Amino acid sequence: MVRTHTHKHTHTNTHTQTHTHTVHNIPVTSNKDDEEPSGLYGFLHVIVHSATGFRESANLYCTLEVDSFGYFVSKAKTRVFRDTAEPHWNEEFEIELEGSQCLRILCYEKCYDKSKLNKDDNEIVDKIMGKGQVQLDPQAVQSKNWHVDVIEMNGIKVEFSMKFTSRDLSLKRTPSKKQSGVFGVKISVVTKRERSKVPYIVRQCIEEVEKRGIDEVGIYRISGVATDIQALKAAFDTNTKDILVMLSDMDINAIAGTLKLYFRELPEPLLTDRLYPAFMEGISLSDPAAKENCMMHLLRSLPDPNLITFLTLLEHLKRVAEKEPVNKMSLHNLATVFGPTLLRPSEAECSKPHLTLASDIWSHDVMAQVQVLLYYLQHPPISITELKKNTLYFSTDV
């Protein structure tokens, strides 16, 4: 099982293959001077308000991109405003930043015209009307209030607002006092109440994504509209009876976003606070057999609801990655999206005095979290019965 070295090159390749339309090779800040800004880690909330300056009516939408590890990655897309020269989207998105320094907004005209098919890959290419970007200045962005801004591009002006929540704040998991609902409630409480092995919300979101999101470019990476996600969250929390109707009508990125939010708001990460340091150690072992032993032993150490939910999610993400030629989401991309949500240092770890290097620690930790998830994603299917059967052999040598 020497699969551990594959990530060396997947790390660079995934990006280049993935965003053929928007790879603008930005040099990664390699000359690490002390003055070098090291980018923001956390959540950027952006509202795309409206745009003006179009010469004629068209079907218009915007995409939001942020730089991540030196490449621009598309993170959100507004709905198409049809047949207008003055679109008013007023849509809010929450974008996860991983050491980002720039927000880029691109304005497109949606082409429904089949005659404009691109010969090579048979896809209709929408027309870029303009693109512009703003630097994410940590000082400016970190105020608690919304900050309104305008980006100008080719005579088009796009008005948007943004505010930023640093990772330290956004990751503070507030243990829920409420025992009802599912968000922010311990997974064991939810599965017990539902008499289920895997929370209903996880099963339903996965099913819907597999039904109609698996061919969607950037599924799990493109943010859904914040209000849609909040509406789904409320529906799951109150257990409304029309939840299935809502799910079938809702934009698929909002459903993917709701699943990510569920994992992010668990009172403790799915792979638990207790085992976090051990996962970090296990992934850094260089001997493949020792690593395999350790990583399997750690899974066995998880409480049942956590383990079964994790394995269910794992199989789902593998199915999503099988469609990489269509959806552009490789195992590495999916690990990047989910790793930091499923594995997190606990409050105690976070409050250790390393404020000077907070962002370096984050980026190092985040990379290790991504590698842990990638390890399990690249691993042959793991069955619970096999896992439990091996307890006897392994309990002594870890």
C-alpha angles and dihedrals in degrees: 000000000000097000096124098096096057093088093068092079101023086066093067099031100052091065098046095049095041107060105034090157098052111025105130103171103232111190108248110238096259101159093081099203117169089247092055107115107232097209132244129294116197139048128324115200112205129182114196103207112176147311136227137183101069113142096215141009117281143151102273138187139159133221126204121216132182128190115253122180090344099311130094111242125194109239108168143013129199121223118268111266103211128226101346140120091205110048118191107195101160091183124154125214134184110215124193112226123208106189092320125170103173139049115202125194121199123191118208139186109222111231116208091170111119092199090069092065113147105243096220105054103010095239126132109242116214117223118251109227095183146326133208138164143207129209112243100230107196092215095050097041098047098072114114092238133080113264116210118215141167127219116202121206129166090338092310118119120203117194118207141155129217143182132179134223114197118232093246090059098039093050096052097115109211108209106233119244089199120089094191123079125031108252113093091004122120111267092230090056091051097047091046092050092047092040085229135131094220123030113263091235091058093048094047096047092047091049093050093047090050090047098053112352103060093091093043112117110243095007108182090013099065110075120235121227108283095229091053091051092048090050091052091045091054091047093053092044094053092036093230114197094230092060092114092052090049091050093051092050099042125100106264094232089059090055091049088048092051091054091050090047091052091056092043093053098048108123086243129014117273092250089050135239092255095060098038096097090047092052089051091051095043094053092053095055110115100201106086095212094049090046093050091049093049096044093049092045089053091054090051089052092060119100111259099253090051094046097046092045091048093050090047091052091045093056090046093052090049089054090050091051092051085070093053094125087062106029097033091224112131124187087259092053091049091047088052091053098044105027097079091044096053096039123044137156109252124248090265091055092047096051094056107120102262098117094134091062098030094128094046091049089049094050092047092046093045092053091051091048089052091049092052092055091042090053092058093041091054092044119100112260113297116216120201094224092053090046093052093042091060094056092099096056098044107039093088104045102055 
